[in-house]
Amino acid sequence: MVKKSQKQQKKRVETQEYAILGILSLAIASIFVFSVFGFNFSGSGLATFNLVVDAATGCTVDQNGALSATGGTENVTVTDVNGATKDGTPILLNNTGNVDLDVQFQSNKAASGLLSGTSPAFLWNFSNNETSSATIAGGFTTWVAVSTGAITPVTSFQFEPATDTIRVDFNVTVPADEPVATKTATITITCSAS
Amino acid sequence: MISRYLILLLIIPGAFAFTIAPSTIEYDFVPGGNYQGNICIIGGEGKLFNLELDSNNIIDKINISSEFIPSKYYDCQDYILYSNYFVNERKEYELLLAVKEVNITAESESGIRVITRIAQKIVIDATDAPVREDTPKMGVSIVIIALGIFILALLTLSFIRRKRN
C-alpha cells in the first residue's frame, strides 16, 4: 500500500516536471522565433530612428478663387442657368517652406453631390502659375471632374521664390433646373514634403 | 439667378501662413514597436491647430493630442506611434501627420471651402517586416523548436536521474 502511494507520488512529480519542461521549452522557442522576426514586446521605445530631415514644410493659399463679373481672366468659369459664362480668379497656392512638396487634393462632393439639377458640372484643372513650379500629372492640365477620392496631381512643387506658385481653376455649370439653395463643398489641400 | 451662382463660387480658403518641421521622419519598422517623434509649428503662436494621422494599416495608434495651441513662435509637440506586429505588404510606407488650423468662421461659411493642411511625412521602412502570411510559419517554427528543447531537456533529466541511481 505504502509502495503504491510512493509510486503514485513519484508519477505525479514526474508529470509536473514534464509540464514545467514543456512550458519552458515553449517559452524559449517563442522568444527565439519572435526575436528572429524582430518583435518588440518590451513596450519601450526601441524603434530605430534613422534620420530627421530638418526642413520646414509650408504652403498657403495666396489668392481666393472668386467670381469676378468684370475680370479678364478665364480661370474660374461659371456657366449660369442661361448658358452665359462668367470669369473669375483662380486659387493660387504658394510653397512657403524650404522643401519641395507633393500636394494632395480631395473634395467632399463631386458635381452630383453639389448640384442636384440635370447634368451639372464641377471641374478643375491644375497649372503652373510661375513657370516650372511643379510637375502636373497628365490628365489634370485640362478640365477634369472634381471627385471625392484623394488625388495628387501636383508633385515636386518647388520652394524657390521664382518658381513656387501653382494655380487651380474651377469650372462650374449650374443646370437650368437647379433648385435655389445654398450649396457647400469642402476641398482639402494637403501639402507634404516630396 | 446671379445670386445663385455667386453663392456657389464663394471659395473660402483657411487663411494662414505657418510651416511645420521636421518635414520628413524616417523609421525602420519594428513589429509592435514604438516610434517617438515630434512635430513643430512655426509661426502659429496662439492659434488653435488640429493634428490628425491619415488612415493607414501599419500604425495601430498614435499618442498625440489632437489639438495644439503653440505658446511660442517655434513650438513642438511630441508623439509616439505604435505599430502593428504584421504588415500587409513588405514595402516603404508613407504616412501623413496633417496639421490644420481650426478656423471656426471659415469652416461655418457656405460655398466652396478650401481647407489647407500641412503634413509631416512619416516614412516607415517595412521591406523586411513580417507579413500576415508569416503567422503559420512562425507557429510551426515555435512548435518544432519547443519540441526539440523538450526532448533535449527530457534526455538530460533522465541522464541525471540515472547517474543519481
Interface residues (C-beta under 8 A of the other chain):
Chain A: E17 Y18 L21 G22 L24 S25 L26 I28 A29 S30 F32 V33 F34 F37 G38 F39 N40 F41 G43 S44 G45 L46 A47 T48 F49 N50 L51 V52 V53 D54 A55 A56 T57 G58 C59 T60 V61 N64 G65 A66 L67 V76 V78 D80 V81 N82 K86 G88 I91 L93 T96 G97 V99 Q104 L114 F170 V172 V174 E178 V180 T182 K183 T184 A185 T186 I187 T188 I189 T190 C191 S192 A193
Chain B: M1 I2 R4 Y5 L6 I7 L8 L9 L10 I11 I12 P13 G14 A15 F16 A17 F18 T19 I20 A21 P22 S23 T24 I25 E26 Y27 D28 F29 V30 P31 G32 G33 N34 Y35 Q36 G37 I42 I80 S83 Y85 L96 A98 S110 G111 I112 R113 V114 I115 T116 R117 I118 A119 Q120 K121 D125 D128 A129 P130 D134 M138 S141 I142 V143 I144 I145 A146 L147 G148 I149 F150 A153 L154 L157
